[in-house]
Amino acid sequence: PEDWDDKEYIPDPEDKKPE
């Protein structure tokens, strides 16, 4: 979305790791 910055928003694969 235009609300977030492409460069600021970096989805980390570690953040979406299973519990």
Protein Blocks (a to p, Z undefined) as FASTA:
>chain_A
ZZbcfklmccdfklmgcZZ
